[in-house]
């Protein structure tokens, strides 16, 4: 049966083709897909993109890939996990027929305790490509080949910033 809401909490630092593949496949499993973007307190080497940049990239990727029924919700930075849950409860109306997709142990444990169906990205995609935000940030720092790992919206945004001028 079709899920009411597919809930995808994500960091997107930066968005890569693995994220795109997951969003694309996950969105076929429900009436609506809600992507919750986690935000950090500060811009640093582990969090190079600001909230506004991540949203711009995600929106551009959704547009370029012609994905539909996707809602983006940006969560402010909270120190405390209770505040995060309160934010989710107040802003995302999950039903018992919703599906939470995450590879994060904390999210998996917390939402399964609340009785939600959980899938990991591996369960949705079968197999994950070998890329993470951390690995991507390292490739960029070392000036190694990385473009083929980026989502269409990420490439578009970085070109707009003249970041990919080599």
Order of alpha helices (4+ residues) and beta strands (2+ residues): beta-alpha-beta-alpha-beta-alpha-beta-alpha-beta-alpha-alpha-alpha
